[in-house]
């Protein structure tokens, strides 16, 4: 049976974490490993995660929940810690405030991965889908503006981050070999996804669009709060992967597109 490792990074998240934990707890797919990497919270976050671990153990027949609470060097350092601990076949990041649309979301994703394996003899390198944007209270705001293409490659991200990080499931044997680049403070996830997809291409492994909304993403994430710095980092990341000319040309198009929408 395919095991999924969900990694949740927290810091003083007692207000937003409950809906994330409830969302994972109520998934009807049982072979889930939940890794919670906390940055030494000073509120009730750690107590909450321990109560959740007890409930998860009981409800899901000893579901594996790992809790680590210690100082870290920021979000992506914590995410790297989670990667090293993951034992599942796939890894996904579902941070405090994010949650699944349905109790059957994970089951549906895994079912499509199994069907693809049955057809081609190997698991896809990446499973991906669509995302809805919610506010800090978990209330639906809108569909994400950038939508995942039918056929995704690492070159697709020239057009922006077409797949939200929370809707990007990477095979562990690829993901664990690619650490988040700590030179980036706000957009290392963009760089990481591109590098995962490059590795998938080098192994001639497919990326599978599960053709469903598979994550609700809280708008007030780190990159949203620091939007200007995040955009500068994304420009650097695009330049590193796609070259200066392509990056400049694409950003000119982004500017024209923004004006056309007004």
Secondary structure in CASP SS format (residue, H / E / C, confidence):
PFRMAT SS
TARGET T0000
AUTHOR 0000-0000-0000
METHOD secondary structure of the structure
MODEL  1
X C 1.00
X C 1.00
X C 1.00
X E 1.00
X E 1.00
X E 1.00
X E 1.00
X E 1.00
X E 1.00
X E 1.00
X C 1.00
X C 1.00
X C 1.00
X C 1.00
X C 1.00
X C 1.00
X H 1.00
X H 1.00
X H 1.00
X H 1.00
X H 1.00
X H 1.00
X H 1.00
X H 1.00
X H 1.00
X C 1.00
X C 1.00
X C 1.00
X C 1.00
X C 1.00
X C 1.00
X E 1.00
X E 1.00
X E 1.00
X E 1.00
X E 1.00
X E 1.00
X E 1.00
X C 1.00
X C 1.00
X C 1.00
X C 1.00
X C 1.00
X C 1.00
X H 1.00
X H 1.00
X H 1.00
X H 1.00
X H 1.00
X H 1.00
X H 1.00
X H 1.00
X H 1.00
X H 1.00
X H 1.00
X H 1.00
X H 1.00
X H 1.00
X H 1.00
X C 1.00
X C 1.00
X C 1.00
X C 1.00
X C 1.00
X E 1.00
X E 1.00
X E 1.00
X E 1.00
X E 1.00
X C 1.00
X C 1.00
X C 1.00
X C 1.00
X C 1.00
X H 1.00
X H 1.00
X H 1.00
X H 1.00
X H 1.00
X H 1.00
X H 1.00
X H 1.00
X H 1.00
X H 1.00
X H 1.00
X C 1.00
X C 1.00
X C 1.00
X C 1.00
X E 1.00
X E 1.00
X E 1.00
X E 1.00
X C 1.00
X C 1.00
X C 1.00
X C 1.00
X C 1.00
X E 1.00
X C 1.00
X C 1.00
X C 1.00
X C 1.00
X C 1.00
X H 1.00
X H 1.00
X H 1.00
X H 1.00
X H 1.00
X H 1.00
X H 1.00
X H 1.00
X H 1.00
X H 1.00
X H 1.00
X H 1.00
X H 1.00
X H 1.00
X H 1.00
X H 1.00
X C 1.00
X C 1.00
X C 1.00
X C 1.00
X C 1.00
X E 1.00
X E 1.00
X E 1.00
X E 1.00
X E 1.00
X E 1.00
X E 1.00
X E 1.00
X E 1.00
X C 1.00
X C 1.00
X C 1.00
X C 1.00
X C 1.00
X E 1.00
X E 1.00
X E 1.00
X E 1.00
X C 1.00
X C 1.00
X C 1.00
X C 1.00
X C 1.00
X C 1.00
X C 1.00
X C 1.00
X C 1.00
X C 1.00
X H 1.00
X H 1.00
X H 1.00
X H 1.00
X H 1.00
X H 1.00
X C 1.00
X C 1.00
X C 1.00
X C 1.00
X C 1.00
X H 1.00
X H 1.00
X H 1.00
X E 1.00
X E 1.00
X E 1.00
X E 1.00
X H 1.00
X H 1.00
X H 1.00
X H 1.00
X C 1.00
X C 1.00
X C 1.00
X C 1.00
X C 1.00
X C 1.00
X C 1.00
X C 1.00
X C 1.00
X C 1.00
X C 1.00
X C 1.00
X H 1.00
X H 1.00
X H 1.00
X H 1.00
X H 1.00
X H 1.00
X H 1.00
X H 1.00
X H 1.00
X H 1.00
X H 1.00
X H 1.00
X H 1.00
X H 1.00
X H 1.00
X C 1.00
X C 1.00
X C 1.00
X C 1.00
X E 1.00
X E 1.00
X E 1.00
X E 1.00
X E 1.00
X E 1.00
X E 1.00
X E 1.00
X E 1.00
X E 1.00
X E 1.00
X E 1.00
X C 1.00
X C 1.00
X C 1.00
X H 1.00
X H 1.00
X H 1.00
X H 1.00
X C 1.00
X H 1.00
X H 1.00
X H 1.00
X H 1.00
X H 1.00
X H 1.00
X H 1.00
X H 1.00
X H 1.00
X H 1.00
X H 1.00
X H 1.00
X H 1.00
X H 1.00
X H 1.00
X H 1.00
X C 1.00
X H 1.00
X H 1.00
X H 1.00
X H 1.00
X H 1.00
X H 1.00
X H 1.00
X H 1.00
X H 1.00
X H 1.00
X H 1.00
X H 1.00
X H 1.00
X H 1.00
X H 1.00
X H 1.00
X H 1.00
X H 1.00
X C 1.00
END
